[in-house]
Amino acid sequence: MASLIARIRRFINSPQGRQARTRAEQLARDPRTQQRIRGLRDRFARRRH
């Protein structure tokens, strides 16, 4: 059985992996996604203190 890292590398280099990466990059640039991440980060930070 291939190691997990090898399987991940194979996926990243596949057409589906490149498509997933492109989609993730688009979501990361979206202001709504950034706002959602900031909100989750703030909620998590408040819970830890």
ChimeraX commands (.cxc) that place a marker at each C-alpha (Angstrom):
marker #1 position 0.00,0.00,0.00 radius 0.5
marker #1 position 1.32,3.40,-0.97 radius 0.5
marker #1 position 2.18,5.74,1.84 radius 0.5
marker #1 position -0.22,8.56,2.57 radius 0.5
marker #1 position 2.26,11.18,1.36 radius 0.5
marker #1 position 2.73,9.34,-1.95 radius 0.5
marker #1 position -1.02,9.11,-2.44 radius 0.5
marker #1 position -1.42,12.83,-1.72 radius 0.5
marker #1 position 1.36,13.69,-4.19 radius 0.5
marker #1 position -0.27,11.52,-6.84 radius 0.5
marker #1 position -3.61,13.29,-6.29 radius 0.5
marker #1 position -2.03,16.77,-6.38 radius 0.5
marker #1 position -0.40,16.00,-9.72 radius 0.5
marker #1 position -3.58,14.57,-11.22 radius 0.5
marker #1 position -6.06,16.70,-13.21 radius 0.5
marker #1 position -8.58,16.39,-10.37 radius 0.5
marker #1 position -5.97,17.57,-7.87 radius 0.5
marker #1 position -5.08,20.60,-9.98 radius 0.5
marker #1 position -8.77,21.42,-10.30 radius 0.5
marker #1 position -9.23,21.14,-6.52 radius 0.5
marker #1 position -6.21,23.38,-5.95 radius 0.5
marker #1 position -7.57,26.02,-8.35 radius 0.5
marker #1 position -10.93,25.95,-6.59 radius 0.5
marker #1 position -9.28,26.26,-3.16 radius 0.5
marker #1 position -7.24,29.24,-4.36 radius 0.5
marker #1 position -10.39,30.94,-5.66 radius 0.5
marker #1 position -12.18,30.34,-2.36 radius 0.5
marker #1 position -9.19,31.69,-0.40 radius 0.5
marker #1 position -9.33,34.96,-2.35 radius 0.5
marker #1 position -13.09,35.37,-1.86 radius 0.5
marker #1 position -13.82,38.15,0.68 radius 0.5
marker #1 position -16.79,36.23,2.09 radius 0.5
marker #1 position -14.62,33.20,2.77 radius 0.5
marker #1 position -11.98,35.40,4.42 radius 0.5
marker #1 position -14.65,36.96,6.63 radius 0.5
marker #1 position -15.98,33.52,7.60 radius 0.5
marker #1 position -12.46,32.34,8.50 radius 0.5
marker #1 position -11.84,35.46,10.61 radius 0.5
marker #1 position -15.10,34.87,12.47 radius 0.5
marker #1 position -14.25,31.24,13.20 radius 0.5
marker #1 position -10.74,32.18,14.28 radius 0.5
marker #1 position -12.09,34.86,16.64 radius 0.5
marker #1 position -14.66,32.47,18.13 radius 0.5
marker #1 position -11.99,29.85,18.69 radius 0.5
marker #1 position -9.63,32.39,20.27 radius 0.5
marker #1 position -12.34,33.59,22.69 radius 0.5
marker #1 position -13.14,30.01,23.71 radius 0.5
marker #1 position -9.51,29.27,24.60 radius 0.5
marker #1 position -9.26,32.09,27.16 radius 0.5
marker link #1:1,2 radius 0.2
marker link #1:2,3 radius 0.2
marker link #1:3,4 radius 0.2
marker link #1:4,5 radius 0.2
marker link #1:5,6 radius 0.2
marker link #1:6,7 radius 0.2
marker link #1:7,8 radius 0.2
marker link #1:8,9 radius 0.2
marker link #1:9,10 radius 0.2
marker link #1:10,11 radius 0.2
marker link #1:11,12 radius 0.2
marker link #1:12,13 radius 0.2
marker link #1:13,14 radius 0.2
marker link #1:14,15 radius 0.2
marker link #1:15,16 radius 0.2
marker link #1:16,17 radius 0.2
marker link #1:17,18 radius 0.2
marker link #1:18,19 radius 0.2
marker link #1:19,20 radius 0.2
marker link #1:20,21 radius 0.2
marker link #1:21,22 radius 0.2
marker link #1:22,23 radius 0.2
marker link #1:23,24 radius 0.2
marker link #1:24,25 radius 0.2
marker link #1:25,26 radius 0.2
marker link #1:26,27 radius 0.2
marker link #1:27,28 radius 0.2
marker link #1:28,29 radius 0.2
marker link #1:29,30 radius 0.2
marker link #1:30,31 radius 0.2
marker link #1:31,32 radius 0.2
marker link #1:32,33 radius 0.2
marker link #1:33,34 radius 0.2
marker link #1:34,35 radius 0.2
marker link #1:35,36 radius 0.2
marker link #1:36,37 radius 0.2
marker link #1:37,38 radius 0.2
marker link #1:38,39 radius 0.2
marker link #1:39,40 radius 0.2
marker link #1:40,41 radius 0.2
marker link #1:41,42 radius 0.2
marker link #1:42,43 radius 0.2
marker link #1:43,44 radius 0.2
marker link #1:44,45 radius 0.2
marker link #1:45,46 radius 0.2
marker link #1:46,47 radius 0.2
marker link #1:47,48 radius 0.2
marker link #1:48,49 radius 0.2
view
